[in-house]
Amino acid sequence: MITCSEGRVADSDAVTKDSVDPLGDFRQSMLQMIVEKEIVGVQELLELLQEFLALNSPRYHRIILRAFCEI
């Protein structure tokens, strides 16, 4: 479960997925969360990033950071 202190990301589920394009998948997932939860504030975006990092293996952290920067 992804949570956010202001409740914008609450009630969302983490999903395990095999991927041939992890960068594209992380980017798409982040964008979907941002749009669906109407995340616009810097603090909320950083919390979303922290949740992605916490929920995924360290081997994906560089890809997650790249996807976040591209968004």
mmJSON file of the N, C-alpha and C atoms, coordinates in Angstrom:
{"data_MODEL":{"atom_site":{
"group_PDB":["ATOM","ATOM","ATOM","ATOM","ATOM","ATOM","ATOM","ATOM","ATOM","ATOM","ATOM","ATOM","ATOM","ATOM","ATOM","ATOM","ATOM","ATOM","ATOM","ATOM","ATOM","ATOM","ATOM","ATOM","ATOM","ATOM","ATOM","ATOM","ATOM","ATOM","ATOM","ATOM","ATOM","ATOM","ATOM","ATOM","ATOM","ATOM","ATOM","ATOM","ATOM","ATOM","ATOM","ATOM","ATOM","ATOM","ATOM","ATOM","ATOM","ATOM","ATOM","ATOM","ATOM","ATOM","ATOM","ATOM","ATOM","ATOM","ATOM","ATOM","ATOM","ATOM","ATOM","ATOM","ATOM","ATOM","ATOM","ATOM","ATOM","ATOM","ATOM","ATOM","ATOM","ATOM","ATOM","ATOM","ATOM","ATOM","ATOM","ATOM","ATOM","ATOM","ATOM","ATOM","ATOM","ATOM","ATOM","ATOM","ATOM","ATOM","ATOM","ATOM","ATOM","ATOM","ATOM","ATOM","ATOM","ATOM","ATOM","ATOM","ATOM","ATOM","ATOM","ATOM","ATOM","ATOM","ATOM","ATOM","ATOM","ATOM","ATOM","ATOM","ATOM","ATOM","ATOM","ATOM","ATOM","ATOM","ATOM","ATOM","ATOM","ATOM","ATOM","ATOM","ATOM","ATOM","ATOM","ATOM","ATOM","ATOM","ATOM","ATOM","ATOM","ATOM","ATOM","ATOM","ATOM","ATOM","ATOM","ATOM","ATOM","ATOM","ATOM","ATOM","ATOM","ATOM","ATOM","ATOM","ATOM","ATOM","ATOM","ATOM","ATOM","ATOM","ATOM","ATOM","ATOM","ATOM","ATOM","ATOM","ATOM","ATOM","ATOM","ATOM","ATOM","ATOM","ATOM","ATOM","ATOM","ATOM","ATOM","ATOM","ATOM","ATOM","ATOM","ATOM","ATOM","ATOM","ATOM","ATOM","ATOM","ATOM","ATOM","ATOM","ATOM","ATOM","ATOM","ATOM","ATOM","ATOM","ATOM","ATOM","ATOM","ATOM","ATOM","ATOM","ATOM","ATOM","ATOM","ATOM","ATOM","ATOM","ATOM","ATOM","ATOM","ATOM","ATOM","ATOM","ATOM","ATOM","ATOM","ATOM","ATOM"],
"id":[1,2,3,4,5,6,7,8,9,10,11,12,13,14,15,16,17,18,19,20,21,22,23,24,25,26,27,28,29,30,31,32,33,34,35,36,37,38,39,40,41,42,43,44,45,46,47,48,49,50,51,52,53,54,55,56,57,58,59,60,61,62,63,64,65,66,67,68,69,70,71,72,73,74,75,76,77,78,79,80,81,82,83,84,85,86,87,88,89,90,91,92,93,94,95,96,97,98,99,100,101,102,103,104,105,106,107,108,109,110,111,112,113,114,115,116,117,118,119,120,121,122,123,124,125,126,127,128,129,130,131,132,133,134,135,136,137,138,139,140,141,142,143,144,145,146,147,148,149,150,151,152,153,154,155,156,157,158,159,160,161,162,163,164,165,166,167,168,169,170,171,172,173,174,175,176,177,178,179,180,181,182,183,184,185,186,187,188,189,190,191,192,193,194,195,196,197,198,199,200,201,202,203,204,205,206,207,208,209,210,211,212,213],
"type_symbol":["N","C","C","N","C","C","N","C","C","N","C","C","N","C","C","N","C","C","N","C","C","N","C","C","N","C","C","N","C","C","N","C","C","N","C","C","N","C","C","N","C","C","N","C","C","N","C","C","N","C","C","N","C","C","N","C","C","N","C","C","N","C","C","N","C","C","N","C","C","N","C","C","N","C","C","N","C","C","N","C","C","N","C","C","N","C","C","N","C","C","N","C","C","N","C","C","N","C","C","N","C","C","N","C","C","N","C","C","N","C","C","N","C","C","N","C","C","N","C","C","N","C","C","N","C","C","N","C","C","N","C","C","N","C","C","N","C","C","N","C","C","N","C","C","N","C","C","N","C","C","N","C","C","N","C","C","N","C","C","N","C","C","N","C","C","N","C","C","N","C","C","N","C","C","N","C","C","N","C","C","N","C","C","N","C","C","N","C","C","N","C","C","N","C","C","N","C","C","N","C","C","N","C","C","N","C","C","N","C","C","N","C","C"],
"label_atom_id":["N","CA","C","N","CA","C","N","CA","C","N","CA","C","N","CA","C","N","CA","C","N","CA","C","N","CA","C","N","CA","C","N","CA","C","N","CA","C","N","CA","C","N","CA","C","N","CA","C","N","CA","C","N","CA","C","N","CA","C","N","CA","C","N","CA","C","N","CA","C","N","CA","C","N","CA","C","N","CA","C","N","CA","C","N","CA","C","N","CA","C","N","CA","C","N","CA","C","N","CA","C","N","CA","C","N","CA","C","N","CA","C","N","CA","C","N","CA","C","N","CA","C","N","CA","C","N","CA","C","N","CA","C","N","CA","C","N","CA","C","N","CA","C","N","CA","C","N","CA","C","N","CA","C","N","CA","C","N","CA","C","N","CA","C","N","CA","C","N","CA","C","N","CA","C","N","CA","C","N","CA","C","N","CA","C","N","CA","C","N","CA","C","N","CA","C","N","CA","C","N","CA","C","N","CA","C","N","CA","C","N","CA","C","N","CA","C","N","CA","C","N","CA","C","N","CA","C","N","CA","C","N","CA","C","N","CA","C","N","CA","C","N","CA","C","N","CA","C"],
"label_alt_id":[null,null,null,null,null,null,null,null,null,null,null,null,null,null,null,null,null,null,null,null,null,null,null,null,null,null,null,null,null,null,null,null,null,null,null,null,null,null,null,null,null,null,null,null,null,null,null,null,null,null,null,null,null,null,null,null,null,null,null,null,null,null,null,null,null,null,null,null,null,null,null,null,null,null,null,null,null,null,null,null,null,null,null,null,null,null,null,null,null,null,null,null,null,null,null,null,null,null,null,null,null,null,null,null,null,null,null,null,null,null,null,null,null,null,null,null,null,null,null,null,null,null,null,null,null,null,null,null,null,null,null,null,null,null,null,null,null,null,null,null,null,null,null,null,null,null,null,null,null,null,null,null,null,null,null,null,null,null,null,null,null,null,null,null,null,null,null,null,null,null,null,null,null,null,null,null,null,null,null,null,null,null,null,null,null,null,null,null,null,null,null,null,null,null,null,null,null,null,null,null,null,null,null,null,null,null,null,null,null,null,null,null,null],
"label_comp_id":["MET","MET","MET","ILE","ILE","ILE","THR","THR","THR","CYS","CYS","CYS","SER","SER","SER","GLU","GLU","GLU","GLY","GLY","GLY","ARG","ARG","ARG","VAL","VAL","VAL","ALA","ALA","ALA","ASP","ASP","ASP","SER","SER","SER","ASP","ASP","ASP","ALA","ALA","ALA","VAL","VAL","VAL","THR","THR","THR","LYS","LYS","LYS","ASP","ASP","ASP","SER","SER","SER","VAL","VAL","VAL","ASP","ASP","ASP","PRO","PRO","PRO","LEU","LEU","LEU","GLY","GLY","GLY","ASP","ASP","ASP","PHE","PHE","PHE","ARG","ARG","ARG","GLN","GLN","GLN","SER","SER","SER","MET","MET","MET","LEU","LEU","LEU","GLN","GLN","GLN","MET","MET","MET","ILE","ILE","ILE","VAL","VAL","VAL","GLU","GLU","GLU","LYS","LYS","LYS","GLU","GLU","GLU","ILE","ILE","ILE","VAL","VAL","VAL","GLY","GLY","GLY","VAL","VAL","VAL","GLN","GLN","GLN","GLU","GLU","GLU","LEU","LEU","LEU","LEU","LEU","LEU","GLU","GLU","GLU","LEU","LEU","LEU","LEU","LEU","LEU","GLN","GLN","GLN","GLU","GLU","GLU","PHE","PHE","PHE","LEU","LEU","LEU","ALA","ALA","ALA","LEU","LEU","LEU","ASN","ASN","ASN","SER","SER","SER","PRO","PRO","PRO","ARG","ARG","ARG","TYR","TYR","TYR","HIS","HIS","HIS","ARG","ARG","ARG","ILE","ILE","ILE","ILE","ILE","ILE","LEU","LEU","LEU","ARG","ARG","ARG","ALA","ALA","ALA","PHE","PHE","PHE","CYS","CYS","CYS","GLU","GLU","GLU","ILE","ILE","ILE"],
"label_asym_id":["A","A","A","A","A","A","A","A","A","A","A","A","A","A","A","A","A","A","A","A","A","A","A","A","A","A","A","A","A","A","A","A","A","A","A","A","A","A","A","A","A","A","A","A","A","A","A","A","A","A","A","A","A","A","A","A","A","A","A","A","A","A","A","A","A","A","A","A","A","A","A","A","A","A","A","A","A","A","A","A","A","A","A","A","A","A","A","A","A","A","A","A","A","A","A","A","A","A","A","A","A","A","A","A","A","A","A","A","A","A","A","A","A","A","A","A","A","A","A","A","A","A","A","A","A","A","A","A","A","A","A","A","A","A","A","A","A","A","A","A","A","A","A","A","A","A","A","A","A","A","A","A","A","A","A","A","A","A","A","A","A","A","A","A","A","A","A","A","A","A","A","A","A","A","A","A","A","A","A","A","A","A","A","A","A","A","A","A","A","A","A","A","A","A","A","A","A","A","A","A","A","A","A","A","A","A","A","A","A","A","A","A","A"],
"label_entity_id":["1","1","1","1","1","1","1","1","1","1","1","1","1","1","1","1","1","1","1","1","1","1","1","1","1","1","1","1","1","1","1","1","1","1","1","1","1","1","1","1","1","1","1","1","1","1","1","1","1","1","1","1","1","1","1","1","1","1","1","1","1","1","1","1","1","1","1","1","1","1","1","1","1","1","1","1","1","1","1","1","1","1","1","1","1","1","1","1","1","1","1","1","1","1","1","1","1","1","1","1","1","1","1","1","1","1","1","1","1","1","1","1","1","1","1","1","1","1","1","1","1","1","1","1","1","1","1","1","1","1","1","1","1","1","1","1","1","1","1","1","1","1","1","1","1","1","1","1","1","1","1","1","1","1","1","1","1","1","1","1","1","1","1","1","1","1","1","1","1","1","1","1","1","1","1","1","1","1","1","1","1","1","1","1","1","1","1","1","1","1","1","1","1","1","1","1","1","1","1","1","1","1","1","1","1","1","1","1","1","1","1","1","1"],
"label_seq_id":[1,1,1,2,2,2,3,3,3,4,4,4,5,5,5,6,6,6,7,7,7,8,8,8,9,9,9,10,10,10,11,11,11,12,12,12,13,13,13,14,14,14,15,15,15,16,16,16,17,17,17,18,18,18,19,19,19,20,20,20,21,21,21,22,22,22,23,23,23,24,24,24,25,25,25,26,26,26,27,27,27,28,28,28,29,29,29,30,30,30,31,31,31,32,32,32,33,33,33,34,34,34,35,35,35,36,36,36,37,37,37,38,38,38,39,39,39,40,40,40,41,41,41,42,42,42,43,43,43,44,44,44,45,45,45,46,46,46,47,47,47,48,48,48,49,49,49,50,50,50,51,51,51,52,52,52,53,53,53,54,54,54,55,55,55,56,56,56,57,57,57,58,58,58,59,59,59,60,60,60,61,61,61,62,62,62,63,63,63,64,64,64,65,65,65,66,66,66,67,67,67,68,68,68,69,69,69,70,70,70,71,71,71],
"pdbx_PDB_ins_code":[null,null,null,null,null,null,null,null,null,null,null,null,null,null,null,null,null,null,null,null,null,null,null,null,null,null,null,null,null,null,null,null,null,null,null,null,null,null,null,null,null,null,null,null,null,null,null,null,null,null,null,null,null,null,null,null,null,null,null,null,null,null,null,null,null,null,null,null,null,null,null,null,null,null,null,null,null,null,null,null,null,null,null,null,null,null,null,null,null,null,null,null,null,null,null,null,null,null,null,null,null,null,null,null,null,null,null,null,null,null,null,null,null,null,null,null,null,null,null,null,null,null,null,null,null,null,null,null,null,null,null,null,null,null,null,null,null,null,null,null,null,null,null,null,null,null,null,null,null,null,null,null,null,null,null,null,null,null,null,null,null,null,null,null,null,null,null,null,null,null,null,null,null,null,null,null,null,null,null,null,null,null,null,null,null,null,null,null,null,null,null,null,null,null,null,null,null,null,null,null,null,null,null,null,null,null,null,null,null,null,null,null,null],
"Cartn_x":[0.842,0.0,0.887,0.602,1.297,0.488,1.16,0.45,1.089,0.336,0.823,0.253,1.012,0.554,-0.705,-0.903,-2.093,-3.224,-3.023,-4.082,-4.303,-3.535,-3.756,-3.396,-2.466,-2.025,-2.573,-3.295,-3.863,-4.812,-4.992,-5.891,-5.4,-4.138,-3.559,-2.817,-2.719,-2.075,-0.773,0.214,1.464,1.25,1.815,1.642,3.006,3.229,4.46,4.301,5.332,5.221,6.59,6.624,7.828,7.769,8.918,8.899,10.1,9.859,10.957,11.372,10.565,10.843,10.566,11.426,11.172,11.073,11.915,11.861,10.494,10.034,8.729,7.609,7.7,6.66,6.634,7.802,7.833,7.307,7.713,7.248,5.716,5.184,3.741,3.01,3.534,2.916,2.919,4.051,4.129,3.153,3.126,2.21,0.764,0.443,-0.913,-1.27,-0.363,-0.615,-0.769,0.096,0.061,-1.265,-1.71,-2.959,-4.163,-4.242,-5.401,-5.568,-4.468,-4.525,-4.351,-4.237,-4.096,-2.959,-1.822,-0.636,0.06,0.18,0.821,1.89,1.822,2.768,4.109,5.144,6.501,6.597,6.05,6.13,5.429,4.273,3.541,4.319,4.953,5.756,6.939,7.577,8.709,8.269,7.084,6.561,6.26,5.727,5.47,6.779,7.798,9.112,9.631,9.531,9.999,9.265,7.975,7.208,7.658,7.902,8.394,9.737,10.608,11.918,11.778,10.878,10.703,10.093,9.222,8.504,9.264,10.366,11.088,12.521,13.05,14.416,15.405,16.477,17.499,18.067,17.994,18.507,17.698,16.481,15.645,15.674,16.353,16.326,16.826,17.883,18.404,17.381,16.69,15.662,14.485,14.099,13.002,13.353,14.574,15.008,15.014,15.449,15.449,14.017,13.112,11.707,11.116,11.413,10.904,11.435,12.704,13.301,12.706,12.408,11.812,10.401,9.704,8.346,8.431],
"Cartn_y":[-1.177,0.0,1.239,2.169,3.45,4.425,5.175,6.155,7.516,8.539,9.908,10.643,11.5,12.154,12.981,13.524,14.324,13.475,12.182,11.296,11.19,11.865,11.828,10.477,9.77,8.508,7.326,7.613,6.557,5.695,4.47,3.522,3.074,3.174,2.668,1.383,0.503,-0.782,-0.879,-1.47,-1.793,-3.091,-3.192,-4.365,-4.874,-6.17,-6.795,-7.077,-6.713,-6.844,-7.141,-8.09,-8.327,-7.381,-6.847,-5.835,-5.957,-5.694,-5.591,-4.131,-3.207,-1.767,-1.13,-1.403,-0.875,0.65,1.344,2.805,3.286,2.758,3.144,2.79,1.617,1.195,2.062,2.388,3.258,4.649,5.159,6.477,6.481,5.465,5.375,5.256,4.44,4.26,5.558,6.257,7.537,8.552,8.66,9.604,9.278,8.0,7.589,8.011,7.793,8.186,9.699,10.439,11.903,12.429,11.89,12.357,11.927,10.639,10.125,10.748,10.984,11.523,13.045,13.653,15.108,15.643,15.002,15.391,16.52,17.67,18.816,19.465,19.274,19.91,19.201,19.965,19.413,18.351,18.628,17.67,16.365,16.447,15.241,14.445,15.136,14.461,13.744,14.402,13.774,12.564,12.654,11.512,10.352,10.659,9.62,8.949,9.746,9.201,8.304,8.761,7.962,6.628,6.639,5.399,4.44,4.964,4.114,3.5,4.288,3.776,2.739,2.984,2.065,0.732,0.776,-0.426,-1.282,-0.767,-1.477,-1.773,-2.812,-3.249,-2.13,-2.032,-1.024,-1.107,-2.269,-2.377,-1.544,-1.146,-0.31,1.176,1.522,2.903,3.905,3.569,4.485,4.705,3.646,3.75,4.579,4.369,5.136,6.611,6.929,8.328,8.949,8.196,8.698,8.964,8.023,8.2,9.433,9.602,10.755,12.054,12.092,13.306,13.608,12.585,12.805,13.365,13.009,13.531,14.973],
"Cartn_z":[0.0,0.0,0.0,-0.87,-0.905,-0.069,0.795,1.599,1.442,1.762,1.688,2.883,3.506,4.72,4.507,3.32,3.065,2.491,2.379,1.959,0.461,-0.341,-1.783,-2.398,-1.794,-2.37,-1.564,-0.504,0.331,-0.494,-0.061,-0.714,-2.083,-2.343,-3.581,-3.263,-4.237,-4.019,-4.792,-4.162,-4.85,-5.605,-6.804,-7.649,-8.071,-7.929,-8.4,-9.884,-10.665,-12.11,-12.706,-13.629,-14.418,-15.603,-16.011,-17.051,-17.976,-19.249,-20.208,-20.359,-19.816,-19.877,-18.52,-17.515,-16.179,-16.145,-16.905,-16.912,-17.381,-18.479,-19.006,-18.048,-17.422,-16.494,-15.237,-14.69,-13.518,-13.876,-15.034,-15.475,-15.605,-16.25,-16.444,-15.108,-14.216,-12.907,-12.104,-12.117,-11.401,-11.978,-13.298,-13.937,-13.605,-13.614,-13.283,-11.865,-10.921,-9.528,-9.412,-10.093,-10.024,-10.555,-11.675,-12.284,-11.461,-11.13,-10.406,-9.032,-8.355,-6.993,-6.964,-8.15,-8.28,-7.411,-7.534,-6.778,-7.531,-6.891,-7.539,-6.666,-5.37,-4.465,-4.423,-4.187,-4.125,-3.035,-1.865,-0.763,-1.113,-1.75,-2.146,-3.192,-4.127,-5.137,-4.5,-3.552,-2.87,-2.055,-1.436,-0.69,-1.635,-2.807,-3.799,-4.208,-4.463,-4.807,-3.69,-2.459,-1.321,-1.236,-1.519,-1.485,-2.586,-3.79,-4.872,-4.493,-3.891,-3.482,-2.372,-1.429,-0.304,-0.739,-1.744,-2.16,-3.172,-3.692,-4.74,-4.332,-4.916,-4.652,-4.975,-4.186,-4.473,-5.896,-6.501,-7.874,-8.861,-8.485,-9.347,-8.98,-7.914,-7.439,-8.479,-9.181,-10.207,-11.317,-11.696,-12.733,-12.227,-10.982,-10.39,-10.348,-9.932,-9.887,-11.281,-12.262,-13.642,-14.12,-13.865,-14.261,-13.58,-12.309,-11.555,-12.14,-12.466,-13.052,-14.422,-15.19,-16.511,-16.415,-15.355,-15.166,-14.729],
"occupancy":[1.0,1.0,1.0,1.0,1.0,1.0,1.0,1.0,1.0,1.0,1.0,1.0,1.0,1.0,1.0,1.0,1.0,1.0,1.0,1.0,1.0,1.0,1.0,1.0,1.0,1.0,1.0,1.0,1.0,1.0,1.0,1.0,1.0,1.0,1.0,1.0,1.0,1.0,1.0,1.0,1.0,1.0,1.0,1.0,1.0,1.0,1.0,1.0,1.0,1.0,1.0,1.0,1.0,1.0,1.0,1.0,1.0,1.0,1.0,1.0,1.0,1.0,1.0,1.0,1.0,1.0,1.0,1.0,1.0,1.0,1.0,1.0,1.0,1.0,1.0,1.0,1.0,1.0,1.0,1.0,1.0,1.0,1.0,1.0,1.0,1.0,1.0,1.0,1.0,1.0,1.0,1.0,1.0,1.0,1.0,1.0,1.0,1.0,1.0,1.0,1.0,1.0,1.0,1.0,1.0,1.0,1.0,1.0,1.0,1.0,1.0,1.0,1.0,1.0,1.0,1.0,1.0,1.0,1.0,1.0,1.0,1.0,1.0,1.0,1.0,1.0,1.0,1.0,1.0,1.0,1.0,1.0,1.0,1.0,1.0,1.0,1.0,1.0,1.0,1.0,1.0,1.0,1.0,1.0,1.0,1.0,1.0,1.0,1.0,1.0,1.0,1.0,1.0,1.0,1.0,1.0,1.0,1.0,1.0,1.0,1.0,1.0,1.0,1.0,1.0,1.0,1.0,1.0,1.0,1.0,1.0,1.0,1.0,1.0,1.0,1.0,1.0,1.0,1.0,1.0,1.0,1.0,1.0,1.0,1.0,1.0,1.0,1.0,1.0,1.0,1.0,1.0,1.0,1.0,1.0,1.0,1.0,1.0,1.0,1.0,1.0,1.0,1.0,1.0,1.0,1.0,1.0,1.0,1.0,1.0,1.0,1.0,1.0],
"B_iso_or_equiv":[0.0,0.0,0.0,0.0,0.0,0.0,0.0,0.0,0.0,0.0,0.0,0.0,0.0,0.0,0.0,0.0,0.0,0.0,0.0,0.0,0.0,0.0,0.0,0.0,0.0,0.0,0.0,0.0,0.0,0.0,0.0,0.0,0.0,0.0,0.0,0.0,0.0,0.0,0.0,0.0,0.0,0.0,0.0,0.0,0.0,0.0,0.0,0.0,0.0,0.0,0.0,0.0,0.0,0.0,0.0,0.0,0.0,0.0,0.0,0.0,0.0,0.0,0.0,0.0,0.0,0.0,0.0,0.0,0.0,0.0,0.0,0.0,0.0,0.0,0.0,0.0,0.0,0.0,0.0,0.0,0.0,0.0,0.0,0.0,0.0,0.0,0.0,0.0,0.0,0.0,0.0,0.0,0.0,0.0,0.0,0.0,0.0,0.0,0.0,0.0,0.0,0.0,0.0,0.0,0.0,0.0,0.0,0.0,0.0,0.0,0.0,0.0,0.0,0.0,0.0,0.0,0.0,0.0,0.0,0.0,0.0,0.0,0.0,0.0,0.0,0.0,0.0,0.0,0.0,0.0,0.0,0.0,0.0,0.0,0.0,0.0,0.0,0.0,0.0,0.0,0.0,0.0,0.0,0.0,0.0,0.0,0.0,0.0,0.0,0.0,0.0,0.0,0.0,0.0,0.0,0.0,0.0,0.0,0.0,0.0,0.0,0.0,0.0,0.0,0.0,0.0,0.0,0.0,0.0,0.0,0.0,0.0,0.0,0.0,0.0,0.0,0.0,0.0,0.0,0.0,0.0,0.0,0.0,0.0,0.0,0.0,0.0,0.0,0.0,0.0,0.0,0.0,0.0,0.0,0.0,0.0,0.0,0.0,0.0,0.0,0.0,0.0,0.0,0.0,0.0,0.0,0.0,0.0,0.0,0.0,0.0,0.0,0.0],
"pdbx_formal_charge":[null,null,null,null,null,null,null,null,null,null,null,null,null,null,null,null,null,null,null,null,null,null,null,null,null,null,null,null,null,null,null,null,null,null,null,null,null,null,null,null,null,null,null,null,null,null,null,null,null,null,null,null,null,null,null,null,null,null,null,null,null,null,null,null,null,null,null,null,null,null,null,null,null,null,null,null,null,null,null,null,null,null,null,null,null,null,null,null,null,null,null,null,null,null,null,null,null,null,null,null,null,null,null,null,null,null,null,null,null,null,null,null,null,null,null,null,null,null,null,null,null,null,null,null,null,null,null,null,null,null,null,null,null,null,null,null,null,null,null,null,null,null,null,null,null,null,null,null,null,null,null,null,null,null,null,null,null,null,null,null,null,null,null,null,null,null,null,null,null,null,null,null,null,null,null,null,null,null,null,null,null,null,null,null,null,null,null,null,null,null,null,null,null,null,null,null,null,null,null,null,null,null,null,null,null,null,null,null,null,null,null,null,null],
"auth_seq_id":[1,1,1,2,2,2,3,3,3,4,4,4,5,5,5,6,6,6,7,7,7,8,8,8,9,9,9,10,10,10,11,11,11,12,12,12,13,13,13,14,14,14,15,15,15,16,16,16,17,17,17,18,18,18,19,19,19,20,20,20,21,21,21,22,22,22,23,23,23,24,24,24,25,25,25,26,26,26,27,27,27,28,28,28,29,29,29,30,30,30,31,31,31,32,32,32,33,33,33,34,34,34,35,35,35,36,36,36,37,37,37,38,38,38,39,39,39,40,40,40,41,41,41,42,42,42,43,43,43,44,44,44,45,45,45,46,46,46,47,47,47,48,48,48,49,49,49,50,50,50,51,51,51,52,52,52,53,53,53,54,54,54,55,55,55,56,56,56,57,57,57,58,58,58,59,59,59,60,60,60,61,61,61,62,62,62,63,63,63,64,64,64,65,65,65,66,66,66,67,67,67,68,68,68,69,69,69,70,70,70,71,71,71],
"auth_comp_id":["MET","MET","MET","ILE","ILE","ILE","THR","THR","THR","CYS","CYS","CYS","SER","SER","SER","GLU","GLU","GLU","GLY","GLY","GLY","ARG","ARG","ARG","VAL","VAL","VAL","ALA","ALA","ALA","ASP","ASP","ASP","SER","SER","SER","ASP","ASP","ASP","ALA","ALA","ALA","VAL","VAL","VAL","THR","THR","THR","LYS","LYS","LYS","ASP","ASP","ASP","SER","SER","SER","VAL","VAL","VAL","ASP","ASP","ASP","PRO","PRO","PRO","LEU","LEU","LEU","GLY","GLY","GLY","ASP","ASP","ASP","PHE","PHE","PHE","ARG","ARG","ARG","GLN","GLN","GLN","SER","SER","SER","MET","MET","MET","LEU","LEU","LEU","GLN","GLN","GLN","MET","MET","MET","ILE","ILE","ILE","VAL","VAL","VAL","GLU","GLU","GLU","LYS","LYS","LYS","GLU","GLU","GLU","ILE","ILE","ILE","VAL","VAL","VAL","GLY","GLY","GLY","VAL","VAL","VAL","GLN","GLN","GLN","GLU","GLU","GLU","LEU","LEU","LEU","LEU","LEU","LEU","GLU","GLU","GLU","LEU","LEU","LEU","LEU","LEU","LEU","GLN","GLN","GLN","GLU","GLU","GLU","PHE","PHE","PHE","LEU","LEU","LEU","ALA","ALA","ALA","LEU","LEU","LEU","ASN","ASN","ASN","SER","SER","SER","PRO","PRO","PRO","ARG","ARG","ARG","TYR","TYR","TYR","HIS","HIS","HIS","ARG","ARG","ARG","ILE","ILE","ILE","ILE","ILE","ILE","LEU","LEU","LEU","ARG","ARG","ARG","ALA","ALA","ALA","PHE","PHE","PHE","CYS","CYS","CYS","GLU","GLU","GLU","ILE","ILE","ILE"],
"auth_asym_id":["A","A","A","A","A","A","A","A","A","A","A","A","A","A","A","A","A","A","A","A","A","A","A","A","A","A","A","A","A","A","A","A","A","A","A","A","A","A","A","A","A","A","A","A","A","A","A","A","A","A","A","A","A","A","A","A","A","A","A","A","A","A","A","A","A","A","A","A","A","A","A","A","A","A","A","A","A","A","A","A","A","A","A","A","A","A","A","A","A","A","A","A","A","A","A","A","A","A","A","A","A","A","A","A","A","A","A","A","A","A","A","A","A","A","A","A","A","A","A","A","A","A","A","A","A","A","A","A","A","A","A","A","A","A","A","A","A","A","A","A","A","A","A","A","A","A","A","A","A","A","A","A","A","A","A","A","A","A","A","A","A","A","A","A","A","A","A","A","A","A","A","A","A","A","A","A","A","A","A","A","A","A","A","A","A","A","A","A","A","A","A","A","A","A","A","A","A","A","A","A","A","A","A","A","A","A","A","A","A","A","A","A","A"],
"auth_atom_id":["N","CA","C","N","CA","C","N","CA","C","N","CA","C","N","CA","C","N","CA","C","N","CA","C","N","CA","C","N","CA","C","N","CA","C","N","CA","C","N","CA","C","N","CA","C","N","CA","C","N","CA","C","N","CA","C","N","CA","C","N","CA","C","N","CA","C","N","CA","C","N","CA","C","N","CA","C","N","CA","C","N","CA","C","N","CA","C","N","CA","C","N","CA","C","N","CA","C","N","CA","C","N","CA","C","N","CA","C","N","CA","C","N","CA","C","N","CA","C","N","CA","C","N","CA","C","N","CA","C","N","CA","C","N","CA","C","N","CA","C","N","CA","C","N","CA","C","N","CA","C","N","CA","C","N","CA","C","N","CA","C","N","CA","C","N","CA","C","N","CA","C","N","CA","C","N","CA","C","N","CA","C","N","CA","C","N","CA","C","N","CA","C","N","CA","C","N","CA","C","N","CA","C","N","CA","C","N","CA","C","N","CA","C","N","CA","C","N","CA","C","N","CA","C","N","CA","C","N","CA","C","N","CA","C","N","CA","C","N","CA","C","N","CA","C","N","CA","C"],
"pdbx_PDB_model_num":[1,1,1,1,1,1,1,1,1,1,1,1,1,1,1,1,1,1,1,1,1,1,1,1,1,1,1,1,1,1,1,1,1,1,1,1,1,1,1,1,1,1,1,1,1,1,1,1,1,1,1,1,1,1,1,1,1,1,1,1,1,1,1,1,1,1,1,1,1,1,1,1,1,1,1,1,1,1,1,1,1,1,1,1,1,1,1,1,1,1,1,1,1,1,1,1,1,1,1,1,1,1,1,1,1,1,1,1,1,1,1,1,1,1,1,1,1,1,1,1,1,1,1,1,1,1,1,1,1,1,1,1,1,1,1,1,1,1,1,1,1,1,1,1,1,1,1,1,1,1,1,1,1,1,1,1,1,1,1,1,1,1,1,1,1,1,1,1,1,1,1,1,1,1,1,1,1,1,1,1,1,1,1,1,1,1,1,1,1,1,1,1,1,1,1,1,1,1,1,1,1,1,1,1,1,1,1,1,1,1,1,1,1]
}}}
